[in-house]
Amino acid sequence: MIWEKSPESAETGECVEVAITRSEALIRTSRFPAGGHLTVGAVAWARLTARIGDLRVA
């Protein structure tokens, strides 16, 4: 599984990381990567990221 960070992450490297699978997105903090993750369905993740994109444009 490949965990990715936003290119806009903090200079310290501490940020939220996401791993995408066919059916879900797994979200964790880079500060404690072994501390578990939040799982979100693919449809919910797509809606969330679309909404964030809408907010950035506004």
N, CA, C, O and CB atoms as a CASP TS submission, in Angstrom:
PFRMAT TS
TARGET T0000
AUTHOR 0000-0000-0000
METHOD Language model
MODEL 1
PARENT N/A
ATOM      1  N   MET     1       0.847  -1.167   0.000  1.00  0.00           N
ATOM      2  CA  MET     1       0.000   0.000   0.000  1.00  0.00           C
ATOM      3  C   MET     1       0.896   1.234   0.000  1.00  0.00           C
ATOM      4  O   MET     1       1.896   1.283   0.715  1.00  0.00           O
ATOM      5  CB  MET     1      -0.966  -0.004   1.219  1.00  0.00           C
ATOM      6  N   ILE     2       0.534   2.222  -0.800  1.00  0.00           N
ATOM      7  CA  ILE     2       1.317   3.451  -0.905  1.00  0.00           C
ATOM      8  C   ILE     2       0.580   4.584  -0.204  1.00  0.00           C
ATOM      9  O   ILE     2      -0.552   4.912  -0.559  1.00  0.00           O
ATOM     10  CB  ILE     2       1.590   3.811  -2.389  1.00  0.00           C
ATOM     11  N   TRP     3       1.224   5.177   0.786  1.00  0.00           N
ATOM     12  CA  TRP     3       0.669   6.322   1.497  1.00  0.00           C
ATOM     13  C   TRP     3       1.227   7.585   0.860  1.00  0.00           C
ATOM     14  O   TRP     3       2.431   7.694   0.632  1.00  0.00           O
ATOM     15  CB  TRP     3       1.001   6.265   3.027  1.00  0.00           C
ATOM     16  N   GLU     4       0.348   8.536   0.574  1.00  0.00           N
ATOM     17  CA  GLU     4       0.757   9.781  -0.076  1.00  0.00           C
ATOM     18  C   GLU     4       0.439  10.977   0.812  1.00  0.00           C
ATOM     19  O   GLU     4      -0.532  10.971   1.569  1.00  0.00           O
ATOM     20  CB  GLU     4       0.064   9.932  -1.441  1.00  0.00           C
ATOM     21  N   LYS     5       1.288  12.012   0.701  1.00  0.00           N
ATOM     22  CA  LYS     5       1.086  13.271   1.413  1.00  0.00           C
ATOM     23  C   LYS     5       0.757  14.357   0.410  1.00  0.00           C
ATOM     24  O   LYS     5       1.098  14.256  -0.769  1.00  0.00           O
ATOM     25  CB  LYS     5       2.336  13.653   2.247  1.00  0.00           C
ATOM     26  N   SER     6       0.102  15.378   0.879  1.00  0.00           N
ATOM     27  CA  SER     6      -0.147  16.536   0.041  1.00  0.00           C
ATOM     28  C   SER     6       1.177  17.250  -0.220  1.00  0.00           C
ATOM     29  O   SER     6       2.027  17.326   0.666  1.00  0.00           O
ATOM     30  CB  SER     6      -1.177  17.492   0.703  1.00  0.00           C
ATOM     31  N   PRO     7       1.354  17.772  -1.434  1.00  0.00           N
ATOM     32  CA  PRO     7       2.565  18.563  -1.683  1.00  0.00           C
ATOM     33  C   PRO     7       2.556  19.858  -0.866  1.00  0.00           C
ATOM     34  O   PRO     7       3.575  20.543  -0.774  1.00  0.00           O
ATOM     35  CB  PRO     7       2.693  18.888  -3.184  1.00  0.00           C
ATOM     36  N   GLU     8       1.421  20.185  -0.283  1.00  0.00           N
ATOM     37  CA  GLU     8       1.317  21.387   0.540  1.00  0.00           C
ATOM     38  C   GLU     8       1.477  21.078   2.022  1.00  0.00           C
ATOM     39  O   GLU     8       1.082  21.880   2.868  1.00  0.00           O
ATOM     40  CB  GLU     8      -0.015  22.069   0.300  1.00  0.00           C
ATOM     41  N   SER     9       2.054  19.924   2.345  1.00  0.00           N
ATOM     42  CA  SER     9       2.209  19.544   3.752  1.00  0.00           C
ATOM     43  C   SER     9       3.210  20.467   4.440  1.00  0.00           C
ATOM     44  O   SER     9       3.988  21.168   3.794  1.00  0.00           O
ATOM     45  CB  SER     9       2.666  18.072   3.874  1.00  0.00           C
ATOM     46  N   ALA    10       3.164  20.444   5.742  1.00  0.00           N
ATOM     47  CA  ALA    10       4.039  21.298   6.537  1.00  0.00           C
ATOM     48  C   ALA    10       5.505  20.982   6.271  1.00  0.00           C
ATOM     49  O   ALA    10       5.850  19.867   5.881  1.00  0.00           O
ATOM     50  CB  ALA    10       3.730  21.140   8.023  1.00  0.00           C
ATOM     51  N   GLU    11       6.356  21.969   6.483  1.00  0.00           N
ATOM     52  CA  GLU    11       7.788  21.769   6.266  1.00  0.00           C
ATOM     53  C   GLU    11       8.352  20.670   7.157  1.00  0.00           C
ATOM     54  O   GLU    11       9.355  20.044   6.814  1.00  0.00           O
ATOM     55  CB  GLU    11       8.539  23.066   6.512  1.00  0.00           C
ATOM     56  N   THR    12       7.720  20.435   8.286  1.00  0.00           N
ATOM     57  CA  THR    12       8.171  19.389   9.199  1.00  0.00           C
ATOM     58  C   THR    12       7.810  18.006   8.692  1.00  0.00           C
ATOM     59  O   THR    12       8.305  17.006   9.212  1.00  0.00           O
ATOM     60  CB  THR    12       7.578  19.602  10.576  1.00  0.00           C
ATOM     61  N   GLY    13       6.948  17.937   7.677  1.00  0.00           N
ATOM     62  CA  GLY    13       6.524  16.656   7.129  1.00  0.00           C
ATOM     63  C   GLY    13       5.341  16.052   7.852  1.00  0.00           C
ATOM     64  O   GLY    13       4.856  14.990   7.462  1.00  0.00           O
ATOM     65  N   GLU    14       4.865  16.713   8.904  1.00  0.00           N
ATOM     66  CA  GLU    14       3.718  16.204   9.646  1.00  0.00           C
ATOM     67  C   GLU    14       2.440  16.636   8.955  1.00  0.00           C
ATOM     68  O   GLU    14       2.170  17.827   8.801  1.00  0.00           O
ATOM     69  CB  GLU    14       3.738  16.696  11.107  1.00  0.00           C
ATOM     70  N   CYS    15       1.665  15.657   8.543  1.00  0.00           N
ATOM     71  CA  CYS    15       0.431  15.972   7.833  1.00  0.00           C
ATOM     72  C   CYS    15      -0.459  14.738   7.801  1.00  0.00           C
ATOM     73  O   CYS    15      -0.166  13.720   8.427  1.00  0.00           O
ATOM     74  CB  CYS    15       0.729  16.473   6.396  1.00  0.00           C
ATOM     75  N   VAL    16      -1.519  14.851   7.079  1.00  0.00           N
ATOM     76  CA  VAL    16      -2.407  13.716   6.863  1.00  0.00           C
ATOM     77  C   VAL    16      -1.922  12.976   5.621  1.00  0.00           C
ATOM     78  O   VAL    16      -1.594  13.595   4.608  1.00  0.00           O
ATOM     79  CB  VAL    16      -3.902  14.176   6.707  1.00  0.00           C
ATOM     80  N   GLU    17      -1.879  11.659   5.706  1.00  0.00           N
ATOM     81  CA  GLU    17      -1.509  10.822   4.574  1.00  0.00           C
ATOM     82  C   GLU    17      -2.718  10.006   4.146  1.00  0.00           C
ATOM     83  O   GLU    17      -3.567   9.657   4.967  1.00  0.00           O
ATOM     84  CB  GLU    17      -0.314   9.899   4.929  1.00  0.00           C
ATOM     85  N   VAL    18      -2.787   9.707   2.862  1.00  0.00           N
ATOM     86  CA  VAL    18      -3.915   8.950   2.318  1.00  0.00           C
ATOM     87  C   VAL    18      -3.389   7.813   1.448  1.00  0.00           C
ATOM     88  O   VAL    18      -2.446   7.986   0.675  1.00  0.00           O
ATOM     89  CB  VAL    18      -4.864   9.873   1.501  1.00  0.00           C
ATOM     90  N   ALA    19      -4.015   6.656   1.590  1.00  0.00           N
ATOM     91  CA  ALA    19      -3.760   5.514   0.706  1.00  0.00           C
ATOM     92  C   ALA    19      -5.097   5.169   0.059  1.00  0.00           C
ATOM     93  O   ALA    19      -6.097   4.984   0.753  1.00  0.00           O
ATOM     94  CB  ALA    19      -3.146   4.269   1.494  1.00  0.00           C
ATOM     95  N   ILE    20      -5.113   5.084  -1.250  1.00  0.00           N
ATOM     96  CA  ILE    20      -6.335   4.834  -2.006  1.00  0.00           C
ATOM     97  C   ILE    20      -6.332   3.394  -2.511  1.00  0.00           C
ATOM     98  O   ILE    20      -5.345   2.927  -3.079  1.00  0.00           O
ATOM     99  CB  ILE    20      -6.469   5.831  -3.188  1.00  0.00           C
ATOM    100  N   THR    21      -7.448   2.697  -2.298  1.00  0.00           N
ATOM    101  CA  THR    21      -7.642   1.365  -2.869  1.00  0.00           C
ATOM    102  C   THR    21      -8.831   1.449  -3.833  1.00  0.00           C
ATOM    103  O   THR    21      -9.373   2.532  -4.049  1.00  0.00           O
ATOM    104  CB  THR    21      -7.885   0.277  -1.741  1.00  0.00           C
ATOM    105  N   ARG    22      -9.227   0.345  -4.397  1.00  0.00           N
ATOM    106  CA  ARG    22     -10.372   0.343  -5.323  1.00  0.00           C
ATOM    107  C   ARG    22     -11.663   0.754  -4.642  1.00  0.00           C
ATOM    108  O   ARG    22     -12.524   1.379  -5.262  1.00  0.00           O
ATOM    109  CB  ARG    22     -10.545  -1.033  -5.941  1.00  0.00           C
ATOM    110  N   SER    23     -11.803   0.409  -3.375  1.00  0.00           N
ATOM    111  CA  SER    23     -13.088   0.622  -2.720  1.00  0.00           C
ATOM    112  C   SER    23     -13.080   1.614  -1.563  1.00  0.00           C
ATOM    113  O   SER    23     -14.136   1.941  -1.022  1.00  0.00           O
ATOM    114  CB  SER    23     -13.587  -0.663  -2.231  1.00  0.00           C
ATOM    115  N   GLU    24     -11.891   2.097  -1.175  1.00  0.00           N
ATOM    116  CA  GLU    24     -11.850   2.984  -0.018  1.00  0.00           C
ATOM    117  C   GLU    24     -10.595   3.846   0.011  1.00  0.00           C
ATOM    118  O   GLU    24      -9.636   3.621  -0.727  1.00  0.00           O
ATOM    119  CB  GLU    24     -11.939   2.176   1.250  1.00  0.00           C
ATOM    120  N   ALA    25     -10.638   4.836   0.887  1.00  0.00           N
ATOM    121  CA  ALA    25      -9.479   5.667   1.170  1.00  0.00           C
ATOM    122  C   ALA    25      -9.130   5.466   2.638  1.00  0.00           C
ATOM    123  O   ALA    25     -10.006   5.501   3.503  1.00  0.00           O
ATOM    124  CB  ALA    25      -9.754   7.181   0.841  1.00  0.00           C
ATOM    125  N   LEU    26      -7.864   5.259   2.912  1.00  0.00           N
ATOM    126  CA  LEU    26      -7.390   5.099   4.276  1.00  0.00           C
ATOM    127  C   LEU    26      -6.640   6.377   4.638  1.00  0.00           C
ATOM    128  O   LEU    26      -5.801   6.847   3.869  1.00  0.00           O
ATOM    129  CB  LEU    26      -6.476   3.821   4.432  1.00  0.00           C
ATOM    130  N   ILE    27      -6.940   6.934   5.800  1.00  0.00           N
ATOM    131  CA  ILE    27      -6.398   8.231   6.195  1.00  0.00           C
ATOM    132  C   ILE    27      -5.705   8.078   7.543  1.00  0.00           C
ATOM    133  O   ILE    27      -6.257   7.486   8.471  1.00  0.00           O
ATOM    134  CB  ILE    27      -7.519   9.316   6.262  1.00  0.00           C
ATOM    135  N   ARG    28      -4.491   8.616   7.643  1.00  0.00           N
ATOM    136  CA  ARG    28      -3.748   8.547   8.907  1.00  0.00           C
ATOM    137  C   ARG    28      -2.912   9.809   9.077  1.00  0.00           C
ATOM    138  O   ARG    28      -2.745  10.585   8.135  1.00  0.00           O
ATOM    139  CB  ARG    28      -2.842   7.283   8.953  1.00  0.00           C
ATOM    140  N   THR    29      -2.399  10.004  10.257  1.00  0.00           N
ATOM    141  CA  THR    29      -1.485  11.109  10.500  1.00  0.00           C
ATOM    142  C   THR    29      -0.053  10.621  10.296  1.00  0.00           C
ATOM    143  O   THR    29       0.292   9.519  10.723  1.00  0.00           O
ATOM    144  CB  THR    29      -1.678  11.691  11.930  1.00  0.00           C
ATOM    145  N   SER    30       0.764  11.416   9.660  1.00  0.00           N
ATOM    146  CA  SER    30       2.152  11.022   9.445  1.00  0.00           C
ATOM    147  C   SER    30       2.942  11.078  10.746  1.00  0.00           C
ATOM    148  O   SER    30       4.019  10.491  10.850  1.00  0.00           O
ATOM    149  CB  SER    30       2.805  11.918   8.393  1.00  0.00           C
ATOM    150  N   ARG    31       2.413  11.773  11.721  1.00  0.00           N
ATOM    151  CA  ARG    31       3.095  11.880  13.016  1.00  0.00           C
ATOM    152  C   ARG    31       3.107  10.543  13.756  1.00  0.00           C
ATOM    153  O   ARG    31       4.085  10.216  14.428  1.00  0.00           O
ATOM    154  CB  ARG    31       2.420  12.947  13.883  1.00  0.00           C
ATOM    155  N   PHE    32       2.021   9.764  13.635  1.00  0.00           N
ATOM    156  CA  PHE    32       1.913   8.457  14.279  1.00  0.00           C
ATOM    157  C   PHE    32       1.397   7.424  13.273  1.00  0.00           C
ATOM    158  O   PHE    32       0.269   6.953  13.417  1.00  0.00           O
ATOM    159  CB  PHE    32       0.978   8.529  15.517  1.00  0.00           C
ATOM    160  N   PRO    33       2.188   7.061  12.263  1.00  0.00           N
ATOM    161  CA  PRO    33       1.700   6.173  11.207  1.00  0.00           C
ATOM    162  C   PRO    33       1.272   4.787  11.700  1.00  0.00           C
ATOM    163  O   PRO    33       0.431   4.147  11.070  1.00  0.00           O
ATOM    164  CB  PRO    33       2.761   6.014  10.169  1.00  0.00           C
ATOM    165  N   ALA    34       1.832   4.321  12.801  1.00  0.00           N
ATOM    166  CA  ALA    34       1.447   3.008  13.324  1.00  0.00           C
ATOM    167  C   ALA    34       0.227   3.101  14.244  1.00  0.00           C
ATOM    168  O   ALA    34      -0.224   2.090  14.783  1.00  0.00           O
ATOM    169  CB  ALA    34       2.620   2.376  14.077  1.00  0.00           C
ATOM    170  N   GLY    35      -0.300   4.301  14.421  1.00  0.00           N
ATOM    171  CA  GLY    35      -1.400   4.513  15.347  1.00  0.00           C
ATOM    172  C   GLY    35      -2.772   4.197  14.796  1.00  0.00           C
ATOM    173  O   GLY    35      -3.774   4.477  15.454  1.00  0.00           O
ATOM    174  N   GLY    36      -2.846   3.627  13.619  1.00  0.00           N
ATOM    175  CA  GLY    36      -4.130   3.286  13.026  1.00  0.00           C
ATOM    176  C   GLY    36      -4.543   4.278  11.956  1.00  0.00           C
ATOM    177  O   GLY    36      -3.839   5.249  11.677  1.00  0.00           O
ATOM    178  N   HIS    37      -5.686   4.018  11.368  1.00  0.00           N
ATOM    179  CA  HIS    37      -6.167   4.867  10.286  1.00  0.00           C
ATOM    180  C   HIS    37      -7.688   4.902  10.275  1.00  0.00           C
ATOM    181  O   HIS    37      -8.354   4.063  10.882  1.00  0.00           O
ATOM    182  CB  HIS    37      -5.635   4.375   8.934  1.00  0.00           C
ATOM    183  N   LEU    38      -8.205   5.869   9.585  1.00  0.00           N
ATOM    184  CA  LEU    38      -9.640   6.017   9.355  1.00  0.00           C
ATOM    185  C   LEU    38      -9.924   5.511   7.951  1.00  0.00           C
ATOM    186  O   LEU    38      -9.207   5.858   7.013  1.00  0.00           O
ATOM    187  CB  LEU    38     -10.114   7.511   9.537  1.00  0.00           C
ATOM    188  N   THR    39     -10.957   4.698   7.794  1.00  0.00           N
ATOM    189  CA  THR    39     -11.328   4.177   6.480  1.00  0.00           C
ATOM    190  C   THR    39     -12.607   4.857   6.013  1.00  0.00           C
ATOM    191  O   THR    39     -13.596   4.922   6.743  1.00  0.00           O
ATOM    192  CB  THR    39     -11.509   2.633   6.521  1.00  0.00           C
ATOM    193  N   VAL    40     -12.571   5.359   4.788  1.00  0.00           N
ATOM    194  CA  VAL    40     -13.712   6.054   4.180  1.00  0.00           C
ATOM    195  C   VAL    40     -13.995   5.388   2.840  1.00  0.00           C
ATOM    196  O   VAL    40     -13.066   5.084   2.091  1.00  0.00           O
ATOM    197  CB  VAL    40     -13.427   7.600   4.002  1.00  0.00           C
ATOM    198  N   GLY    41     -15.256   5.161   2.534  1.00  0.00           N
ATOM    199  CA  GLY    41     -15.614   4.578   1.249  1.00  0.00           C
ATOM    200  C   GLY    41     -15.193   5.459   0.085  1.00  0.00           C
ATOM    201  O   GLY    41     -15.055   6.673   0.231  1.00  0.00           O
ATOM    202  N   ALA    42     -14.991   4.841  -1.068  1.00  0.00           N
ATOM    203  CA  ALA    42     -14.510   5.568  -2.245  1.00  0.00           C
ATOM    204  C   ALA    42     -15.459   6.686  -2.664  1.00  0.00           C
ATOM    205  O   ALA    42     -15.001   7.765  -3.039  1.00  0.00           O
ATOM    206  CB  ALA    42     -14.312   4.608  -3.403  1.00  0.00           C
ATOM    207  N   VAL    43     -16.752   6.457  -2.609  1.00  0.00           N
ATOM    208  CA  VAL    43     -17.720   7.485  -3.001  1.00  0.00           C
ATOM    209  C   VAL    43     -17.660   8.668  -2.037  1.00  0.00           C
ATOM    210  O   VAL    43     -17.659   9.823  -2.463  1.00  0.00           O
ATOM    211  CB  VAL    43     -19.151   6.899  -3.042  1.00  0.00           C
ATOM    212  N   ALA    44     -17.610   8.376  -0.740  1.00  0.00           N
ATOM    213  CA  ALA    44     -17.518   9.450   0.260  1.00  0.00           C
ATOM    214  C   ALA    44     -16.224  10.240   0.088  1.00  0.00           C
ATOM    215  O   ALA    44     -16.225  11.465   0.216  1.00  0.00           O
ATOM    216  CB  ALA    44     -17.597   8.869   1.688  1.00  0.00           C
ATOM    217  N   TRP    45     -15.130   9.558  -0.198  1.00  0.00           N
ATOM    218  CA  TRP    45     -13.845  10.234  -0.395  1.00  0.00           C
ATOM    219  C   TRP    45     -13.903  11.146  -1.623  1.00  0.00           C
ATOM    220  O   TRP    45     -13.416  12.276  -1.582  1.00  0.00           O
ATOM    221  CB  TRP    45     -12.705   9.200  -0.548  1.00  0.00           C
ATOM    222  N   ALA    46     -14.485  10.666  -2.691  1.00  0.00           N
ATOM    223  CA  ALA    46     -14.609  11.477  -3.904  1.00  0.00           C
ATOM    224  C   ALA    46     -15.452  12.725  -3.639  1.00  0.00           C
ATOM    225  O   ALA    46     -15.115  13.814  -4.103  1.00  0.00           O
ATOM    226  CB  ALA    46     -15.229  10.648  -5.044  1.00  0.00           C
ATOM    227  N   ARG    47     -16.528  12.568  -2.907  1.00  0.00           N
ATOM    228  CA  ARG    47     -17.376  13.723  -2.572  1.00  0.00           C
ATOM    229  C   ARG    47     -16.625  14.715  -1.695  1.00  0.00           C
ATOM    230  O   ARG    47     -16.699  15.923  -1.919  1.00  0.00           O
ATOM    231  CB  ARG    47     -18.661  13.261  -1.859  1.00  0.00           C
ATOM    232  N   LEU    48     -15.900  14.209  -0.694  1.00  0.00           N
ATOM    233  CA  LEU    48     -15.144  15.086   0.197  1.00  0.00           C
ATOM    234  C   LEU    48     -14.087  15.873  -0.564  1.00  0.00           C
ATOM    235  O   LEU    48     -13.990  17.090  -0.402  1.00  0.00           O
ATOM    236  CB  LEU    48     -14.487  14.273   1.308  1.00  0.00           C
ATOM    237  N   THR    49     -13.295  15.202  -1.390  1.00  0.00           N
ATOM    238  CA  THR    49     -12.241  15.905  -2.114  1.00  0.00           C
ATOM    239  C   THR    49     -12.810  16.879  -3.139  1.00  0.00           C
ATOM    240  O   THR    49     -12.218  17.931  -3.382  1.00  0.00           O
ATOM    241  CB  THR    49     -11.327  14.908  -2.803  1.00  0.00           C
ATOM    242  N   ALA    50     -13.942  16.549  -3.741  1.00  0.00           N
ATOM    243  CA  ALA    50     -14.593  17.487  -4.669  1.00  0.00           C
ATOM    244  C   ALA    50     -15.054  18.728  -3.917  1.00  0.00           C
ATOM    245  O   ALA    50     -14.899  19.849  -4.402  1.00  0.00           O
ATOM    246  CB  ALA    50     -15.795  16.814  -5.384  1.00  0.00           C
ATOM    247  N   ARG    51     -15.620  18.525  -2.737  1.00  0.00           N
ATOM    248  CA  ARG    51     -16.099  19.655  -1.934  1.00  0.00           C
ATOM    249  C   ARG    51     -14.942  20.535  -1.482  1.00  0.00           C
ATOM    250  O   ARG    51     -15.057  21.761  -1.499  1.00  0.00           O
ATOM    251  CB  ARG    51     -16.882  19.152  -0.715  1.00  0.00           C
ATOM    252  N   ILE    52     -13.841  19.935  -1.082  1.00  0.00           N
ATOM    253  CA  ILE    52     -12.663  20.716  -0.689  1.00  0.00           C
ATOM    254  C   ILE    52     -12.181  21.530  -1.882  1.00  0.00           C
ATOM    255  O   ILE    52     -11.825  22.699  -1.735  1.00  0.00           O
ATOM    256  CB  ILE    52     -11.526  19.791  -0.160  1.00  0.00           C
ATOM    257  N   GLY    53     -12.168  20.919  -3.060  1.00  0.00           N
ATOM    258  CA  GLY    53     -11.763  21.642  -4.266  1.00  0.00           C
ATOM    259  C   GLY    53     -12.686  22.818  -4.533  1.00  0.00           C
ATOM    260  O   GLY    53     -12.221  23.885  -4.933  1.00  0.00           O
ATOM    261  N   ASP    54     -13.992  22.645  -4.318  1.00  0.00           N
ATOM    262  CA  ASP    54     -14.947  23.739  -4.504  1.00  0.00           C
ATOM    263  C   ASP    54     -14.663  24.872  -3.530  1.00  0.00           C
ATOM    264  O   ASP    54     -14.755  26.043  -3.901  1.00  0.00           O
ATOM    265  CB  ASP    54     -16.386  23.236  -4.324  1.00  0.00           C
ATOM    266  N   LEU    55     -14.322  24.543  -2.301  1.00  0.00           N
ATOM    267  CA  LEU    55     -14.047  25.576  -1.289  1.00  0.00           C
ATOM    268  C   LEU    55     -12.781  26.351  -1.622  1.00  0.00           C
ATOM    269  O   LEU    55     -12.706  27.553  -1.370  1.00  0.00           O
ATOM    270  CB  LEU    55     -13.919  24.944   0.104  1.00  0.00           C
ATOM    271  N   ARG    56     -11.782  25.672  -2.187  1.00  0.00           N
ATOM    272  CA  ARG    56     -10.538  26.356  -2.533  1.00  0.00           C
ATOM    273  C   ARG    56     -10.727  27.324  -3.679  1.00  0.00           C
ATOM    274  O   ARG    56     -10.031  28.337  -3.755  1.00  0.00           O
ATOM    275  CB  ARG    56      -9.467  25.353  -2.887  1.00  0.00           C
ATOM    276  N   VAL    57     -11.645  27.034  -4.563  1.00  0.00           N
ATOM    277  CA  VAL    57     -11.903  27.904  -5.709  1.00  0.00           C
ATOM    278  C   VAL    57     -12.680  29.141  -5.277  1.00  0.00           C
ATOM    279  O   VAL    57     -12.467  30.230  -5.810  1.00  0.00           O
ATOM    280  CB  VAL    57     -12.673  27.146  -6.803  1.00  0.00           C
ATOM    281  N   ALA    58     -13.579  28.974  -4.316  1.00  0.00           N
ATOM    282  CA  ALA    58     -14.444  30.075  -3.871  1.00  0.00           C
ATOM    283  C   ALA    58     -13.701  31.192  -3.196  1.00  0.00           C
ATOM    284  O   ALA    58     -14.311  32.175  -2.777  1.00  0.00           O
ATOM    285  CB  ALA    58     -15.482  29.563  -2.942  1.00  0.00           C
TER
END
